[in-house]
Amino acid sequence: MRQRRTKIVATIGPASAKVSTLVKMARAGMDIARLNFSHGDHDSHKELITNIRLAAQKSGKPIAILQDLQGPKIRLGVLPEKGVKIYKGQLFELRTGKLDYKNEGALPVTYDNLHKDVKKGEHIVLADGLITGRIEKVRGRSIYIKVLYDGVLFSHQSLIFPDSNIKLESFTEKDREDLLFGLKSEVDWIALSFVNGAEVIKKVKRTISRIVAGHNLYKNAPRIIAKIERRAALENFDEILEAADAIMVARGDLGVSVPLEEVPIIQKEIIEKCRLAGKPVIVATQMLESMINNPQATRAEISDVANAVIDHADAVMLSAETATGEYPYLSVQTMSAVIEETEQSRFDDIVFYKIHEKLSVIAHLSRSLHMMAEDEQIQAIVVGADNLDILGAVTMFRPTVPIIVACKNNFEKRRVILYAGAQGVIIQPGSSATFVHRMEQKLKKHKIFSKTGKAAYILASPRNQEIKLMIR
């Protein structure tokens, strides 16, 4: 029986915080638990992390933790609980430096210098994309907006200015504090929001190195996921991909920054570039949105998940469906069922004519292993967790057999979960012959292949100066 290759990321929140719910979600197919640091505080996230670790133990399944940093979001301040109604054609006022809202007055915003960064004629998107408008004038700290549709605004909703040159730092002081908390909590992956270029990724990696050294923290530092949410990120995507360890296609904010009709093609292009670079890619936002309130997804949502699998995303993500929705377990179960069905179809295959001719040695080897798996010459591929470049290259062609990753500890075992088809096995290092013998015993013990089956072992010397392939 084939194992599901595409992984499931589930956002954890009030609806899924209990250990019992997390256990059910893990058994239904959740591989990675996402913590959204736009919400909650360190105490609430500490409790969630404890519960996730407990759920992993009880379910007998490793669960990676993805810390999603808030980034430089511009938000409305505190508004009345019932919200503020705005009308088509109405001129309403945003004001910087304003802390509270009074009836029919200016709406407060959190970014003090917003009035300096925007100009007349530029567009604004409010209420998570439901309301759009245009800046009519800027006077002092006041920004006057005319909206195209009626709507209601609520406290702390995000404001997006797709045309404007917003000069907010991509890595905020809040992000820095949250990062320190994440490192102390031993999270496995860290997602950076609103990345515009490679420099912020390099900066965060340097910050992680300093924090780890300064606080004597665990040496297995988490890897960085760059979220693609802005047009600038698309323009600088190649340098972002080179600097990051993984990519997330955050279609919500991206669909505000570019025309909606462009998003599906952008998604496909990003996934292909990530696969060819051997770096994991997550497709996120509204994948099963209707399941927030309904026990069944729409046909369009099912197709959306299936198409991400056919595009060969490493992972697909649930957001509000599992964080605040009525059916967190059912949402994971539904997504898992769609993935399994799609991966068994004839459409789940790599189109080889699109593969670049200039492949690395390990990529050529990976292609050969894919063909051997298709011909049933091997039943597993074994690589080491100490070099994720090799693991990424092996996943490039999405082999149909399990990719077994030899890990020294539980952190490595959790970290490799994000890679399509990869599953970690803890095994002590040794000589090549000893390692292969130990791994062979584990594979047969866990029934990953039969007694007569063969595995392909990729054995790399330190710094990958020499790579050997053994079929046994």
C-alpha positions as CSV (number, residue, x, y, z in Angstrom):
1,M,0.0,0.0,0.0
2,R,1.3,3.4,-1.0
3,Q,1.9,6.0,1.8
4,R,0.6,9.5,1.3
5,R,3.5,11.7,0.1
6,T,2.0,15.1,0.3
7,K,2.0,16.4,3.9
8,I,-0.7,18.2,5.8
9,V,-0.1,21.4,7.8
10,A,-2.9,22.2,10.3
11,T,-3.2,25.6,12.1
12,I,-3.8,25.1,15.8
13,G,-6.2,27.4,17.7
14,P,-9.1,27.3,20.1
15,A,-11.0,24.6,18.1
16,S,-8.0,22.2,18.1
17,A,-6.1,23.0,21.3
18,K,-7.2,20.0,23.4
19,V,-4.8,17.0,23.4
20,S,-7.7,14.6,22.5
21,T,-8.5,16.7,19.4
22,L,-4.9,16.9,18.4
23,V,-4.5,13.1,18.7
24,K,-7.5,12.6,16.4
25,M,-6.1,15.1,13.9
26,A,-2.7,13.4,14.0
27,R,-4.2,10.0,13.3
28,A,-6.4,11.5,10.5
29,G,-3.2,12.8,8.8
30,M,-1.9,16.0,10.4
31,D,1.9,16.1,9.9
32,I,2.8,19.6,10.9
33,A,1.1,21.9,13.5
34,R,1.2,25.6,12.6
35,L,1.1,28.2,15.4
36,N,0.0,31.6,14.2
37,F,1.8,34.3,16.2
38,S,-0.5,37.0,14.9
39,H,-2.8,35.7,17.7
40,G,-2.3,34.7,21.3
41,D,0.6,35.3,23.7
42,H,3.6,33.3,24.8
43,D,1.7,31.6,27.6
44,S,-1.1,30.4,25.3
45,H,1.5,29.2,22.7
46,K,3.5,27.4,25.4
47,E,0.4,25.5,26.3
48,L,-0.3,24.6,22.7
49,I,3.3,23.3,22.2
50,T,3.0,21.2,25.3
51,N,-0.3,19.7,24.0
52,I,1.1,19.1,20.5
53,R,4.1,17.2,22.0
54,L,1.7,15.1,24.2
55,A,-0.5,14.4,21.2
56,A,2.5,13.2,19.2
57,Q,3.4,10.8,22.0
58,K,-0.1,9.5,22.4
59,S,-0.7,9.1,18.7
60,G,2.7,7.5,18.1
61,K,3.3,9.9,15.3
62,P,5.9,12.7,15.1
63,I,4.4,16.1,14.6
64,A,6.6,19.0,13.5
65,I,5.8,22.5,14.8
66,L,5.8,25.5,12.4
67,Q,6.1,28.9,14.1
68,D,4.5,31.5,11.8
69,L,5.7,35.0,12.8
70,Q,3.3,37.9,12.4
71,G,5.6,40.2,10.4
72,P,5.0,43.9,9.7
73,K,1.2,44.0,9.3
74,I,-0.7,47.3,9.3
75,R,-3.9,46.9,11.3
76,L,-6.9,49.0,12.4
77,G,-6.9,49.9,16.1
78,V,-9.7,49.2,18.5
79,L,-13.2,49.7,17.1
80,P,-16.6,49.1,18.7
81,E,-17.4,45.4,19.1
82,K,-20.2,45.6,16.5
83,G,-17.8,47.1,14.0
84,V,-17.9,50.2,11.9
85,K,-20.2,50.3,8.9
86,I,-18.8,52.0,5.8
87,Y,-20.7,52.6,2.5
88,K,-19.9,52.7,-1.2
89,G,-18.7,56.2,-2.2
90,Q,-18.3,57.3,1.4
91,L,-15.2,59.3,2.3
92,F,-13.9,58.0,5.6
93,E,-10.7,58.9,7.5
94,L,-7.8,56.8,8.7
95,R,-5.6,58.6,11.2
96,T,-2.1,57.6,12.4
97,G,-1.1,58.2,16.0
98,K,-4.7,57.9,17.1
99,L,-5.3,55.4,19.9
100,D,-9.1,55.2,20.1
101,Y,-12.2,55.5,18.0
102,K,-15.1,57.9,18.7
103,N,-18.5,57.7,17.0
104,E,-18.3,58.6,13.3
105,G,-14.7,59.8,13.8
106,A,-11.4,58.8,12.3
107,L,-10.4,55.1,12.4
108,P,-7.1,54.4,14.2
109,V,-4.3,52.6,12.5
110,T,-1.2,50.9,14.1
111,Y,1.5,52.2,11.8
112,D,2.5,55.7,12.9
113,N,4.2,56.7,9.6
114,L,1.5,55.4,7.2
115,H,0.6,58.9,6.1
116,K,4.2,59.4,4.9
117,D,4.2,56.2,2.8
118,V,1.0,56.5,0.8
119,K,-0.2,58.9,-1.9
120,K,-3.4,60.1,-3.5
121,G,-4.7,57.6,-6.1
122,E,-3.1,54.5,-4.5
123,H,-5.4,51.6,-3.6
124,I,-6.2,50.1,-0.2
125,V,-7.7,46.6,0.6
126,L,-9.5,46.1,3.9
127,A,-11.3,43.3,5.7
128,D,-9.2,40.5,4.3
129,G,-9.8,41.5,0.7
130,L,-13.6,42.0,1.0
131,I,-13.5,45.8,0.8
132,T,-11.4,47.8,-1.7
133,G,-11.0,51.5,-2.0
134,R,-8.8,54.4,-3.2
135,I,-6.9,57.1,-1.4
136,E,-8.5,60.4,-2.3
137,K,-6.2,62.7,-0.3
138,V,-3.6,62.8,2.5
139,R,-3.7,65.7,5.0
140,G,-1.2,65.7,7.9
141,R,-1.8,62.4,9.7
142,S,-5.2,61.8,8.1
143,I,-5.7,59.6,5.1
144,Y,-9.0,59.9,3.3
145,I,-10.4,56.8,1.6
146,K,-13.3,56.2,-0.7
147,V,-14.5,52.6,-0.9
148,L,-16.1,50.7,-3.8
149,Y,-18.4,48.5,-1.8
150,D,-20.4,48.6,1.5
151,G,-18.9,46.7,4.4
152,V,-18.2,46.4,8.1
153,L,-14.7,47.0,9.6
154,F,-13.7,45.4,12.9
155,S,-10.9,45.8,15.4
156,H,-7.4,44.8,14.4
157,Q,-8.3,43.9,10.7
158,S,-5.3,44.2,8.4
159,L,-4.9,47.0,5.8
160,I,-3.0,46.3,2.6
161,F,-1.7,48.9,0.2
162,P,-0.7,47.0,-2.9
163,D,0.5,50.2,-4.8
164,S,2.4,51.9,-2.0
165,N,6.0,51.8,-0.9
166,I,5.5,50.9,2.7
167,K,8.8,51.3,4.7
168,L,8.0,49.0,7.6
169,E,10.7,46.7,8.7
170,S,10.1,43.1,7.5
171,F,11.4,41.7,10.8
172,T,9.8,43.5,13.7
173,E,10.6,43.7,17.4
174,K,7.6,41.5,18.2
175,D,9.0,39.0,15.7
176,R,12.3,39.0,17.4
177,E,10.7,38.4,20.8
178,D,8.6,35.6,19.3
179,L,11.6,34.1,17.6
180,L,13.5,33.8,20.9
181,F,10.4,32.1,22.4
182,G,10.3,29.7,19.5
183,L,13.9,28.8,19.8
184,K,13.6,28.2,23.5
185,S,10.5,26.0,22.7
186,E,12.4,24.0,20.1
187,V,10.1,24.7,17.2
188,D,11.1,22.9,13.9
189,W,10.3,25.5,11.2
190,I,9.9,29.3,11.3
191,A,7.8,31.1,8.7
192,L,8.6,34.8,7.9
193,S,5.7,37.0,6.8
194,F,5.8,39.6,4.0
195,V,9.3,38.8,2.8
196,N,10.3,41.2,0.0
197,G,13.8,39.9,-0.7
198,A,16.7,37.7,0.5
199,E,18.2,40.1,3.0
200,V,15.6,39.7,5.7
201,I,16.0,35.9,5.5
202,K,19.8,36.2,5.9
203,K,19.3,38.6,8.8
204,V,17.0,36.2,10.6
205,K,19.4,33.3,10.1
206,R,22.2,35.5,11.6
207,T,19.9,36.4,14.5
208,I,19.1,32.7,15.1
209,S,22.8,31.9,15.2
210,R,23.4,34.6,17.7
211,I,20.5,33.7,19.9
212,V,21.4,30.0,19.9
213,A,25.0,30.8,20.8
214,G,24.1,33.5,23.4
215,H,21.5,31.4,25.2
216,N,23.3,28.0,24.9
217,L,20.2,26.6,23.1
218,Y,19.9,23.4,21.2
219,K,22.2,23.2,18.2
220,N,19.6,21.9,15.7
221,A,18.3,25.4,14.8
222,P,15.0,25.6,12.9
223,R,14.9,26.2,9.2
224,I,13.3,29.2,7.5
225,I,10.1,29.3,5.4
226,A,9.6,32.4,3.3
227,K,6.0,33.4,2.8
228,I,5.2,34.8,-0.7
229,E,2.6,37.4,-0.1
230,R,3.6,40.5,-2.1
231,R,4.3,41.5,-5.7
232,A,7.9,42.4,-4.6
233,A,8.4,38.8,-3.4
234,L,7.4,37.6,-6.9
235,E,9.9,40.0,-8.5
236,N,12.7,38.9,-6.2
237,F,11.6,35.2,-6.0
238,D,14.8,33.6,-7.3
239,E,17.0,35.3,-4.6
240,I,14.3,34.5,-1.9
241,L,14.3,30.8,-3.0
242,E,18.1,30.6,-2.8
243,A,18.2,32.2,0.7
244,A,15.2,30.3,2.2
245,D,15.0,26.7,3.2
246,A,11.3,26.4,2.1
247,I,8.5,28.5,0.6
248,M,4.9,29.1,1.5
249,V,2.5,30.3,-1.2
250,A,0.3,32.4,1.0
251,R,-2.6,33.0,-1.4
252,G,-4.7,35.2,0.8
253,D,-2.5,38.3,0.9
254,L,-0.9,37.4,-2.5
255,G,-4.4,37.5,-4.0
256,V,-4.7,41.1,-2.7
257,S,-1.3,42.2,-4.1
258,V,-1.9,40.8,-7.6
259,P,-5.1,40.2,-9.6
260,L,-6.9,37.1,-8.4
261,E,-6.8,35.5,-11.9
262,E,-3.0,35.4,-11.8
263,V,-2.8,33.5,-8.5
264,P,-3.3,29.9,-9.9
265,I,-0.5,30.3,-12.5
266,I,1.8,31.9,-10.0
267,Q,1.1,29.0,-7.6
268,K,2.1,26.5,-10.3
269,E,5.3,28.4,-11.3
270,I,6.4,28.7,-7.6
271,I,5.8,25.0,-7.0
272,E,7.8,24.0,-10.0
273,K,10.7,26.3,-9.2
274,C,10.8,25.0,-5.6
275,R,10.7,21.3,-6.7
276,L,13.6,21.9,-9.2
277,A,15.6,23.6,-6.4
278,G,14.9,20.7,-4.1
279,K,13.2,22.9,-1.5
280,P,9.8,22.2,0.1
281,V,6.8,24.3,-0.8
282,I,3.5,24.7,1.1
283,V,0.2,25.8,-0.6
284,A,-1.9,27.8,1.9
285,T,-5.1,29.7,2.4
286,Q,-8.8,28.8,2.0
287,M,-8.2,25.3,0.8
288,L,-11.3,23.9,2.6
289,E,-12.7,27.2,3.8
290,S,-16.3,26.2,3.8
291,M,-15.5,23.5,6.4
292,I,-15.1,26.2,9.0
293,N,-18.9,26.0,9.4
294,N,-19.9,22.9,7.4
295,P,-19.0,19.2,7.8
296,Q,-18.4,18.8,4.0
297,A,-16.2,20.8,1.6
298,T,-17.3,22.2,-1.7
299,R,-16.5,20.5,-5.0
300,A,-14.3,23.5,-5.9
301,E,-12.3,23.2,-2.7
302,I,-11.7,19.5,-3.2
303,S,-10.4,20.3,-6.7
304,D,-8.2,23.0,-5.3
305,V,-6.5,20.5,-2.9
306,A,-6.2,17.9,-5.7
307,N,-4.6,20.4,-8.1
308,A,-2.0,21.4,-5.5
309,V,-1.1,17.7,-5.2
310,I,-1.0,17.3,-9.0
311,D,1.3,20.4,-9.0
312,H,3.5,18.4,-6.6
313,A,3.4,20.7,-3.6
314,D,5.2,19.2,-0.6
315,A,2.4,20.2,1.7
316,V,-1.1,21.7,1.8
317,M,-2.3,23.8,4.7
318,L,-5.4,24.3,6.7
319,S,-5.9,27.6,8.5
320,A,-9.2,28.7,10.1
321,E,-10.6,25.3,9.2
322,T,-8.7,23.7,12.1
323,A,-7.9,26.8,14.3
324,T,-11.4,28.1,14.9
325,G,-13.7,26.0,12.7
326,E,-16.4,23.6,13.8
327,Y,-14.8,20.5,12.3
328,P,-11.0,20.4,12.7
329,Y,-10.8,16.6,12.7
330,L,-13.1,16.3,9.7
331,S,-11.1,18.9,7.8
332,V,-7.9,17.0,8.2
333,Q,-9.6,13.7,7.3
334,T,-11.1,15.2,4.2
335,M,-7.8,16.7,3.0
336,S,-6.0,13.4,3.6
337,A,-8.6,11.5,1.6
338,V,-8.3,13.9,-1.3
339,I,-4.5,13.6,-1.3
340,E,-4.5,9.8,-1.2
341,E,-7.0,9.5,-4.0
342,T,-5.2,12.1,-6.2
343,E,-1.7,10.5,-5.6
344,Q,-3.1,7.2,-7.0
345,S,-4.2,8.8,-10.2
346,R,-2.4,8.8,-13.5
347,F,-2.1,12.6,-13.3
348,D,0.2,12.5,-10.3
349,D,3.4,12.2,-12.3
350,I,6.4,14.4,-13.2
351,V,6.5,15.8,-16.7
352,F,10.1,15.0,-17.6
353,Y,10.3,17.3,-20.7
354,K,10.0,20.3,-18.3
355,I,13.1,19.2,-16.4
356,H,16.1,21.3,-17.1
357,E,19.0,19.5,-18.7
358,K,21.6,21.1,-16.4
359,L,21.0,18.9,-13.4
360,S,23.5,18.2,-10.5
361,V,25.0,14.7,-10.1
362,I,22.6,14.0,-7.2
363,A,19.6,15.2,-9.3
364,H,20.5,12.9,-12.1
365,L,20.8,10.1,-9.5
366,S,17.4,11.1,-8.1
367,R,15.8,10.8,-11.6
368,S,17.3,7.3,-12.0
369,L,15.9,6.3,-8.6
370,H,12.5,7.6,-9.6
371,M,12.6,5.3,-12.7
372,M,13.8,2.4,-10.6
373,A,10.9,2.9,-8.2
374,E,8.4,3.0,-11.1
375,D,9.9,-0.3,-12.4
376,E,9.6,-1.8,-8.9
377,Q,13.3,-2.5,-8.7
378,I,13.5,-0.8,-5.3
379,Q,11.0,-0.4,-2.4
380,A,12.6,2.5,-0.5
381,I,15.2,5.2,-0.8
382,V,17.5,5.9,2.2
383,V,19.3,9.2,2.7
384,G,20.8,11.0,5.7
385,A,19.2,13.9,7.6
386,D,22.5,15.8,8.0
387,N,22.3,17.1,4.4
388,L,18.9,18.5,3.4
389,D,20.2,19.4,-0.1
390,I,20.5,15.7,-0.9
391,L,17.1,15.0,0.6
392,G,15.6,17.9,-1.5
393,A,17.3,16.5,-4.6
394,V,15.8,13.0,-4.0
395,T,12.3,14.4,-3.6
396,M,12.6,16.4,-6.8
397,F,11.1,13.7,-9.0
398,R,8.6,12.6,-6.3
399,P,9.6,8.8,-6.3
400,T,6.6,6.5,-5.6
401,V,8.5,4.6,-2.8
402,P,9.0,5.9,0.8
403,I,12.0,8.2,1.3
404,I,13.6,7.0,4.6
405,V,15.7,9.7,6.3
406,A,18.3,8.5,8.8
407,C,18.1,10.8,11.8
408,K,20.3,11.1,14.9
409,N,17.5,12.6,17.1
410,N,13.8,13.5,17.3
411,F,14.4,17.1,16.1
412,E,15.9,15.8,12.8
413,K,13.0,13.3,12.6
414,R,10.5,16.1,12.9
415,R,12.3,18.6,10.6
416,V,12.3,16.2,7.6
417,I,8.5,15.7,7.8
418,L,7.9,18.7,5.5
419,Y,9.6,17.1,2.5
420,A,7.3,15.2,0.2
421,G,7.4,11.4,0.8
422,A,10.0,11.7,3.6
423,Q,9.8,9.9,6.9
424,G,12.5,9.9,9.5
425,V,14.0,6.9,11.3
426,I,16.3,7.4,14.3
427,I,19.5,5.3,13.8
428,Q,22.9,5.7,15.3
429,P,25.7,6.6,12.8
430,G,28.5,4.1,12.0
431,S,30.5,2.8,9.1
432,S,28.7,2.4,5.8
433,A,28.3,-1.3,6.2
434,T,27.1,-1.1,9.8
435,F,24.7,1.7,8.9
436,V,23.2,-0.2,6.0
437,H,22.8,-3.3,8.1
438,R,21.1,-1.4,10.9
439,M,18.8,0.4,8.5
440,E,17.9,-2.8,6.7
441,Q,16.7,-4.4,10.0
442,K,14.6,-1.3,10.8
443,L,13.0,-1.2,7.4
444,K,12.0,-4.9,7.7
445,K,10.9,-4.5,11.3
446,H,8.6,-1.6,10.4
447,K,7.4,-3.5,7.3
448,I,8.5,-0.7,5.0
449,F,9.5,-3.3,2.5
450,S,9.3,-7.1,2.3
451,K,12.1,-9.6,3.3
452,T,13.1,-9.9,-0.4
453,G,12.8,-6.2,-1.2
454,K,15.7,-3.9,-2.0
455,A,16.4,-0.3,-1.0
456,A,18.6,2.3,-2.6
457,Y,21.1,3.8,-0.1
458,I,22.6,7.2,-0.8
459,L,25.8,7.4,1.2
460,A,27.6,10.8,1.4
461,S,31.0,11.5,2.8
462,P,31.5,14.6,5.0
463,R,30.7,17.8,3.0
464,N,29.4,15.6,0.2
465,Q,32.8,15.3,-1.5
466,E,31.9,11.8,-2.5
467,I,28.4,10.3,-3.0
468,K,27.8,6.6,-3.3
469,L,24.8,4.6,-4.3
470,M,24.2,1.1,-2.9
471,I,21.3,-1.1,-3.9
472,R,20.7,-3.8,-1.4
